[in-house]
Amino acid sequence: MKVRFTAYSNPTNFLHIAAKLLPWPWGLTVLVFAVGLFGAFAAPPDYQSRA
């Protein structure tokens, strides 16, 4: 099967495909942000902070 990328140069086709794919990056972004936020607040105190 040969893929013709010129079909995606049509804005209507591109937006139709992008609308289907966009929830996946959004979900991944929310998941990674939540893991990072959890890691920031669940991190142990720094052992070198004592003077």
C-alpha positions as CSV (number, residue, x, y, z in Angstrom):
1,M,0.0,0.0,0.0
2,K,1.5,3.2,-1.1
3,V,0.9,6.3,1.1
4,R,0.3,9.6,-0.7
5,F,1.2,12.4,1.7
6,T,-0.2,15.0,-0.7
7,A,-3.6,13.9,0.5
8,Y,-2.8,15.5,3.9
9,S,-2.0,18.8,2.3
10,N,-5.8,19.4,2.0
11,P,-6.8,21.2,5.2
12,T,-10.1,19.4,5.4
13,N,-8.4,16.0,5.3
14,F,-5.7,17.1,7.7
15,L,-8.2,18.5,10.2
16,H,-10.4,15.4,10.1
17,I,-7.4,13.2,10.9
18,A,-6.0,15.6,13.5
19,A,-9.4,15.8,15.3
20,K,-9.3,12.0,15.7
21,L,-5.7,11.9,16.9
22,L,-5.6,15.0,19.2
23,P,-7.2,13.3,22.3
24,W,-4.2,10.9,22.6
25,P,-1.5,13.6,23.0
26,W,-3.8,15.4,25.4
27,G,-4.3,12.3,27.5
28,L,-0.5,11.6,27.5
29,T,0.2,15.2,28.5
30,V,-2.2,15.1,31.4
31,L,-0.8,11.7,32.5
32,V,2.9,12.9,32.4
33,F,2.0,16.1,34.1
34,A,0.2,14.2,36.9
35,V,3.2,11.9,37.4
36,G,5.6,14.8,37.5
37,L,3.4,16.7,40.0
38,F,3.2,13.6,42.2
39,G,6.9,13.2,42.0
40,A,7.4,16.9,43.0
41,F,5.3,16.6,46.1
42,A,6.2,13.0,47.1
43,A,9.9,13.5,46.9
44,P,11.8,13.0,50.1
45,P,13.3,16.0,51.8
46,D,16.8,16.9,50.6
47,Y,19.4,15.3,52.9
48,Q,21.9,18.1,52.2
49,S,19.6,20.9,53.3
50,R,20.9,20.7,57.0
51,A,23.4,23.4,57.7
